[in-house]
Every structure is written in C-alpha cells, then in structure tokens.
Amino acid sequence: MKSEAIGGSDMLDKLSVFMHLINNPATKRSLQGLTGYCNTCGKSRIEVALDLFVGEKKDACWKCKLAEKIIEPVLQKGADTFNVALEELKKKFKDTYWKKGLASVIKGLAYFGIRRPFVPGAPFQVVWDVTYACNLRCKHCYATAGRSLPDELTTEEALDAIDKFDRLGVAILSFSGGEPLIRKDIFELTRYAAEKGIYIGIATNGTLITEEIAKKMKENGVSYLQISLDGTRETHDNFRGIPGCYDRTIAGIKNAVKEGFFVNVSMTVTKLNLDEVSKVIELCEKLEVDWFMHYNFIPTGRGGNIVDLDLSPEEREELLKMLYESNKSSSNSKLNLLSTAPQFARVALQCEAGFIPTHFYNMSAGEKLKQLAEFIGGCGAGRFYMSMKSNGDIQPCVFFPLKVGNIHEDDLEDLWLHNNVFEELRNKDIIEGCRSCNYNYYCGGCRARAYNYFGDYLKPDPGCINNKRYWKKLVSNLVEVRLEA
C-alpha cells in the first residue's frame, strides 16, 4: 500500500507538482536564505514573515518583509495541494504554537525538501528530563529515577537552554523526569518558555498535583499534562512501587481536569496490566480527560529488569485493534485513544481506517489524509522530536539512551540538520525488517525498542506482528539465560 495505491489521482497530481516545486534546488536555496534569526525583529525570520502573512504584525525589517513575499506562493501552493482555503490557513496559524510549527515545516522544506516521511527544520517537540529526583520507584522507569544528579542544569543554564530551543524553532517543550514537579525552579522555567510562545507540557506521575499546584502550573504557562496511570489500584501501586500512590494520582487527575488543562492519561502496557486497559479507558471517560495513550513498553533503565513482561507481537496487535475499534465506536466521546506504537497507523489502515493515528492526534481519514499520513510517518525519534537529559545530553528520545550531542557543547541547529544518527533514523528505507513492508513510511517500527533489544536502531522492532521470528528468538535466548543462571 505505497503512495501510488492511496489517495485520489487529483491529489497525487497536485502533490507531484508541489514536490517538484519544493525539491527544485533554486526553491530550496531561496527558502534557506530565510531560515536565520532576525535580531532586529527578535524572532526567526520565517516566524516574522508568518506574523506578517496572517496579519498579526503590520511592520518588520525589509528582510523579513521580503521573506513574506517569498513564502506566500509556497503556502498558497501547499494549501491548494491539500485543498485548504488560504484564509482558513491564515486563521489557523494566528495561533502562536501552530505558527511555530509551520515555521519549522517551511524550514524543513528548505533543507530537506519533501521526503517520506517528512523532516521539519527543527524538532516540533523536545522532551526534557529536568531532574531525576522522584517520589516513586516505578518498575519500568527509563531513567532509573530516584535522586537528582549532581550535574543537572542550574537555573541559569536551564534558562539558557530554553533560549537555544526557542532560536532553534522548537514549538513544544515537555518537562519530564524523574518527577519534574519536584524541581524547585520548575515554574520559573515553564513561565520563561511560555513567554517565548512555546507550548508547555509536563509529564508527571500526578501525585503532587494538589489544587494549589494545579493553579500554579496554569499561572506559569503550562497547558498540557501527561499523567501516568498503569491500572487499577493494586496494579498501579505495585507497578509504581509506593503504596497509596493510586489514590493520589486519581486526585491529581481530577485537579488537573478541574483547572482546565489538556489532560493525557498514559498507560505503559505490559503483561501485568494488559487485561486492565479497558477499565482504565472507562475510568478516563468518567474523569473526563482528553486522551488515553497506550505507551509501548521499552526495556531500558529499570525496565531492562522486567523485559519478560513485554507484550508479544500478537498481544500488541490485538491491543491496537481494540484501541482502533473503540475509537471508531465512541465518536460521541471527548476521549481520544492513542498509542506510541508506530504500528497503530498500519493497523488502522488495515482496518479500512476511518481515521489515521499520528503522534499528536487522530486525523479523520479521507483519501487526502491517508496520503498525508505517509509524510507524518511512524517513529518520530530524531525526526519530529528529540530529548534532553538533566545534564544537557541530547538523545533521539527519552527511551533511546544514545547521546548524540550536548547543549553546552554543540550547536543545536547544526546537530538537527547534519547529525548522522538523526539522518539514519529519518531514512525508513534502511531499516531491517521494515524496508520491504508496504507500510514502511507510515510506521517503520519503534527505533528505541530496536536499539534496546538489539543495540542497533536499524534493526527490526520485535514487537511488530511482521517481526514475530525476531521475537521468538529473543524469548528463546531469554529462557536459555535463565536456565544457565
């Protein structure tokens, strides 16, 4: 089911013309000239041009005005390709966060052209483990969190890091850990980043979200909360390592919903809690959260000690089918069901998708969006997002413990545009076990799972139903190791 088999011929014709325009070396050179930071206007030149384009700004330096004139026909052609009215586009991108995302798309067109899957000119999202201090002891913790580390960024260094993310063009900054709410300066950091127009999220275990803390987060620029919930009371407390944390997490979710946050309840699904997924979804409905997200188990950090609890490919496949069908049958519900498993998009397409799951939301399908899903692609590590450890080390994602740079030592833009690890992660055609799959560009497997299972991010994701032979070999090796022990 490659692109030739999906989407109407009119859509493909328009897309072909748009790709020819953008991938023309002259067009790319023109766009590259607009990607720098304008010290006069205090923003990236593309962002200023977009401010002018949508009518948010009336005046700017002559270079930024010229930038608007250059990008306007590109935006017009792009809107026409995907059948979006230009005025509708202008209205949407008056939103600061969408505008930052669009600026990153244009920068991506300038440097990478149109590729399957697409590569933006800056990560849409950075997940930042601001501290490894934590009040829980989760069995699957990728960070092996507990105590803060001696080399974690100081407040001054953290503010400087935010400046660098802003200049790079990051649209979303998610503070994680450990437990980020333990860090004493967390609200200073969230407020500073939000004032720069960056969308702010916090990934938390929820136990510290009192009514007062919820209000403080809202007052200091936080918009999105990802709160972990791994089953019913006994299962969650056992998984998280601290008795009574379930009740505190539920109270935290209620306080977050009451305060008006966009709330995503995340559940790391293993053999321990697979049969409780439906119960957690039902609870999410009652709590009136926005998203339920199935998190793929990744055997890294403390999770490396419980690798035998990972789902089999068959179990994961059935789970993803259940999530898809539940989403489709609950169209009147506020709750969206998502998954970090890249295979979710493939499962949806095989179910004759009424929507296409992506990293950020479920798109209502329709032929043009099925076509677009190839460009959104599957695993976004090193392509749509990257992560940063508490000491400033840059990784493809938080579950992917491979240092590619450090914020103190490396130029972030150069790292994003030219790092070899990132470039290989973006190339779905070199992934073992995936390159011959018809859904390669929609999925491509989880690169963190490949890295943590095989020590090679270009190996297959053993959780995919199409990679069962790899999974069986891993299970066989695990049994042999136990027998020898």
N, C-alpha and C positions, 0 to 999 in steps of 0.2 A: 504493500500500500504506500508506495512512494508518492511524491507530489503529483506525478502525472495522473494518478488514479483518484485523486481527491480534489474537489473544487471544480466549479464550472469553467468552461473554456474561456468565457469573457474575463473571469477573474484571473486565470492563468495568463491570458494575453496582456492584461494590464500589468500584472506582476512582472512579466518578462520585460516589458517596456521600462518599468520603473527600475528594475535591476540593471538594465543596460545603461540607463541614465546615471545611476549612483555609482556603478562599478567602473564608469569611464574615468581614467586617470585624471583628466582635467577637472572633472567634478570633484573628485576626492581631494585634489590639491587645493581647490578653491575653498572647500569646507574646512580642510586642515588649517588654513590661514585664519579661521575664525575661532579656533578652539582654545586660544590662550586666555589668560586672566587679564581683565582691564582694570588697572589701578585707578584710572580716572573715575570710572563708574562703580568700582568696588564690587564687581561680580565677574564671573566668566563672561566673555564676550557673547557667547551663544545665549546665556540667560538674559543678558541685557537686550539682545535682539528679539528674544521671545517676549520680554516685557513690552517692547515697542509693538510687536506683532499683534498681541492680544489687547493692546490699548491700556495696559497698566502703567505705562511710562510714556510721557509725551516728548521727552528730550533726552539726548545722550551725546557722547562724543561722536565725531564724524566716522570713526572706525566702526563703532557699534551700530550706527545708522546704516552704514554700508553692509554690515553683517546681516541686518534685517532684509535688505534688498536681495541679498544672495540666497538666504534660506527660504524666503517666501515662496518662490516657484517650486522648491523641493517639497515644502509642506503641502502646497496645492496639489502636486502630482501624487504625493503619498495619500492624501485624503481621497483623491479620485480613485486611486488603486483599490482602496478598501471601502469605497462607497460611503465616505463620511463627508457631510457638508462642512465647508470651511468655517462657517460661523459656529457650527456645533463644536468644531475643533478649538476655535478661539475661546469659547465659553468654558470648555473642559480645562484648558490649560491656563486659565486665570488662577487656578489653584496652585499654590507655591510648590507643593510636592510633585504634582503631575508635571509642572513646568521643569523642575529639576530632572525628572525622569526623561522628558522629551529632549532636553539639552544633552543628556547622556546618549540618547538614541542617535541624535544628529552627529555627535562626536564619534559614535561607533560607526556610522555610515562613512564618516571622513577617513577613519583609519583602517577599518576592516571591511568596508563595503557591505553588501548584503550577502550573508552567509547562512547556511542551515547547520546548526541553529545560530541565531543572531548573537553578536557580541557587542554590548554597549561600550561607549568610550570611557566609562567609569563604572564601578560596581553599583548597581541600584541599591544594594544593602551591604552594610558592614555589621557583623555581629561581634561585639567587643566584650570579652570576659574581663570586666573591670576589676574584679577581685576573685580570689579563690577561697576566701572565707565563706563558710556556710554553716547554717544551723541544723542541717540534716546530713544523713550519711547514706545517700542513695546507692543501691547495689549496681546500678548501670551508669553511674556518673562518668562522663567522658573526661572530666577534668580532675578526677580523683580529689574533689574539693574537700576542704575542712578548715584549714588555716590560710590566712593571707600569706603571700610570699614576700620575701624581703626586697625583691627588685620590682615590685608593682609600680606603675607610673605614679608620680606625685601629682598633686592637683595641678600644679603649673605645667607639668609635662602632658597631663591629660587634656588640658585646655588647648595646648599647642597641637596635640593630635587632632582635636576637633577642627582647628583651623586648617590643618592639612587635608582632612576629609572633605571639608567644605570647598577648598580650592580644587580638589580632585573632581568634585561634582557628585558626591555621594548624596542620594535622595533620602535614604532611610538609615538610621543608626539605632541598632538594638543593643541595649546594655544587658549583658548576661553574666554568668559566673560559673561556679560559686553562686552565692546569693547576692545580687547587686544592691539590694536594699540595706545590706549591712555596711556598705561603704559610706563613710561619714559625709563625703562631699558629693554624693550621687546627685542630689537635687541641683547643686551648682553646675554640674556637668550637663544634666538634661536641659536646664534652662538656657545655658550658653549655646548648646547645639540647636535648640528650638528657635532661638532668636535669629539664627542664621538661615532659617527656613527649612531645616532638616526635620523630617518626620521622625518622632521619637517613640521607640518601643522599649519595654522592659520584659525580659524573660525571668520569671520568678517562681518559687515554689508556693507562693501565696500566703504562707503562714504569718507573714509580718504585715499584711495589708489590713490594718485597722481602719476605721472610718477616718481617723485623723491622717494617717499615711496616704490613704486614697485621695483625700483633699489636697495634700501637699504635692503629690505627683501631678494632679491636674493643674495646680497653680504653677508648676515648674515645667510645663511644656510636654508632659507625657501624654500620648494619645492612644497607645496600643499596649495591651498587656497579654503576654502569653503565660498562662498559669498551668502548672503540671498537675495532672490527676491520673493516677495509674490503676484505678479500680475502685471497688467498694472499700469500706472502712478497713477491714482486716488486711486485705491485699495491699492497699496503698501504704498503710503504716509499716507493713513488713518490707515492702519494696523500698520505702524511703528511710527506713532504719530508725525512726523515732516514734514511739507510741504516742497517740493523740494528735499527730500532725494532720490526719484526715479532716478532723473537725475544724481545725484552724485554717486549712486550705479552703474548705467549703465556705467558711465565714469570709475569707479573703475574696473569693469569687463574688459572693453576694455584695460585699462592699464595693468592689470594682464595677459591677453592673449598676449598682445604685448611683455611683458617681458619674456614670455615662461614658466609661471607657469602651473602646472596641476590645472585646474580650475573646481570646482564643484559648480554649482548654486543650492542652496537648496530652496525649497518652502514648507512652512508649509501650508497644505491644510485644509481649513475649508469650511463651507457653504458660507462664504463671497467670496471666490475666486475659488471655485470648477470649475465654468464654464470658468475660465481663464487659466486652466492648459495647454491646447493645445497652447494657444497664447504664454505662457512663454516658452514652448518647442520650438516653431517656432523661438522665439527670441534667444534662446540658440544656435540653428543651425546657425543663422545669425552671432552671436557673436563668433562662433567657439570655444565654451567651450568644455570641455571633458565629463562632466557628468551633467545630470539633476537629482536631487534627491528629490523625494517626502518625506517630513518629516511628520510623524504621529503627529497629534496634541496631546499634553499631558496636561491635566488640572492641572498644577502645577504653582507656582509663580503667576504672573498676569494672566496666562492662566486659573486659577481657577475661575476667574470672568466672563469668556466667555464660560463656559462649554456647553451652549446651541448651540454654533456654531460648535461643533464637528460633524463629518460626521456620518451618520447612517451606520450600517453594510452593507446595500445594496449599499449605495453610495460609500463606501470604496471598496467594491468588484468590482463594475463597473470601478472605477478608476484604480485598479490594473490590471484588464483585459485589459483596454485601454493601459496602460503602456506596458504590455507584448506584445500585438499585434503591437503596434507602434515600439517597439524594433525589433520585428521579421521582420517587413516590411521595416525597414530602415537599412538593412545590409551594405549598402554602406556609411552610415553616420559615422562620427567620434564620434558623440554624443551617449553616453550610458545613458539609462533611468533606474534609480534605485529607491528603496524605503526603508525606515527604518521600514516599516510594515513587521513583520515576515511572515505574511500570503502571501507575494509575491511569496515565493518559492512554497507554496501549490497551489496557483493559476496557476503558471507556469506548475507544474506537471499535474494539471487537464486539462490544455490546450495542453497536449502531448508535453511537453517542448522541444524546440529546444535549449534552454539554461536554466541554473538554476541560479536565482538571489541569491547572497550571500551578506554578509555585505560589501564586499570590491569591488566586480565586478560581471559581469555576465559571468558565466562559460559556454562555449559551451558544450552542453549536450552530448550525447553519454552515453552508459549504465554505464561505469565505473564512470563517474562524477555524474550521478544520485545517484549511490551508495555512492559516497563520500559526497554528499550533506547532507546525514543523519548525518555525523560526523561534518560537518561545523555547522549544526543546525540553529535555528532561533535566538531568542533574545540572544544577547551576553553579557548582563549586568552581571558583576561578573564572566564572563567566558572567553570571548575574550577581554573584556575591563573593565576599571573602570574609575572613575573620581575623581578629587580633587578640592575642593573649594579653594577660595583665602586664607583662613586661615589654609589650610593643612588638613582639614577634608576629609576623603576618603568615597566615595559613590559608589554604583554599577554602576550608570551612572548619567549624569548631570540632567536628568529628574526624578531622583529617590531619593528624599530628605530623605535618611535614612543613618545616619552616622554609619559606621562600624569600624572606626578607625581614627587615625590622624598621619600624617607623623612625627610629633615631638615625639609622644608617643609610636608608635607601630613599630615593625619590619615588613617591607613590605612583605618579603618572608613568614614569619610565617602567616601573615594575608591572603595572597593569598592561601597558602596551606591548612589552617586549619579553616578559619572563617566559622561559621555555616550558616550565611546568604548567603555567596557565594556558599557554598555547596548545600544548598536547591535550589538556583537559577539554578544550574547546573543539577538538577535532574528533568527531564521533566515528570517523571512518577508520581510525587506527585502533579501536577498542576490540580486544579479543572477545569473540563470542557475540559481539553486537554488530560488527561491520556488515555482516551478511543478512541482518534482520531487517524486515520491511518497515519496522517501527523505530529504526535506529535514531532518526533525528527527533522523534517525539519522546524518546526515553533515554537510551544509552546507558541504563543501569546506574546505580549509586556508586560513584567513584570512591567515596570514603569506605564503603563496605569492601570493595575490591582491594583497596590499599591495606585495610586492617586484617583482611583474611589472607591475602597473598603477598603483602609487602610491595605490590606493584599496582598503581592506579589504572593501568591499561589492561589489567586482567578482567575477567568477567565478574559481574555481580552474582554471587552464588545464590541469591535469594530469588532470582527470576525463574519462572517456570520453564523457560527455554534453556536454562543452565543447570538442570537437575543433575546431570552427570558430575558436575563440579561439586555440587552439594553432597552427593552420595560419597564422593571421595573424601571430602572434608570430615564427614561423620565417621567414615571408616577409620581415618587417621586418628580422630579423637578417641575412638574406642581402643585402638592399639596403644595409644599413650597411657590410657587409664589402666589397661591390663599390665603394661610394663611397670607402672607405678605401684 
